[in-house]
Amino acid sequence: MLDQKTRRTPRDQVYIDSTSFEVYMIVGTIFVLGFTAVFALTVLLHVEPLIWPGSLLVIGLCYFVLTVLQKREQAAKIREVDGEAVR
């Protein structure tokens, strides 16, 4: 495993560490939909001061989804780079 890490070029490492635009688009969509739902719910229930705690929940959810998607993408990129290095 250690020798595979030394085979990676700096260009490969930058590729592995970068997050694609699609991940940010997914998280942004989740944030917009979640915040809209929290906003509508607080207005309909007449508890407008709860929009801020509700938005913190949405932000926490988005952060969790972002880290999961980044790890999935990084694992896929590592498999891709290591697969090319073997060939």
N, C-alpha and C positions, 0 to 999 in steps of 0.2 A: 504494500500500500504506500509506503514511504517513497519507494522509487518511482511510483506513478506521479507523485506530487512534483518530483524534480524534473519530470519530463515535460511538464507544462511550460509553455512559453509565457512571457509577460502578456502577450496579446490574448492568449487563451485565458489567463487569469482575469483580465479585464472583462472579457466576454462572459465568464462565469459569474463574476461579481455584479454585473449590470442587470438591472431589472427592466423587463420589457414594458413598453407603453401600454400593452393590453392589461397588465396587472393593475396599473394605476387607473385605467378606465373602468375596470370592474369594481375596484374599491370606491372610486368616485360615484359610480352609479348606485352602489349600495348606500353610500352616505346620503346622496340626494333623495333616494326613495325612503330611507329610514328617517331622515330629518323631516321630510314632508309628512310621513305617517305620524311621527311624534307631534308635529305642529298641529295637524288636523285633529288628532285625538285630544290634545290638551284644549284646543279651542272648542271642540264639540262637548267636552265634559266640563267646560268652564273652570279649568284649573290651569290657567295660563302661566302662573309662576313655576309650574313643574316642567316647562319646556327646557329649562337649562339642565336639570338632572337627567331628563330624557335624552337630551342631545349628548350628554356625557356617555350614556349607554351606547348610543349610535357610534360615537367616536371610538369607544372601546371595542365594539364589534368590528368596526372598520380596521382598526389596528391589528386585531386578531386575524382577520381574513387576509390582510396584507402580509403578515409574517408567514402564514400558512402557504399562500400562493408564491411568495418569494422562495421559500424553502423547496417547494415542489419544482419550481422553475430551475433553481440552482442544481437540484439533484438531476433533473433531465439534461441540463447543459453539461454537467460533469460526466454523465454517461455518454453523451454525444462526443465530447472532447476525448475521453479515454477510449472510446470505440474507434475514433479516427487515429489515435496514437498507436493502437494495436495493429492496424492495417499496414 
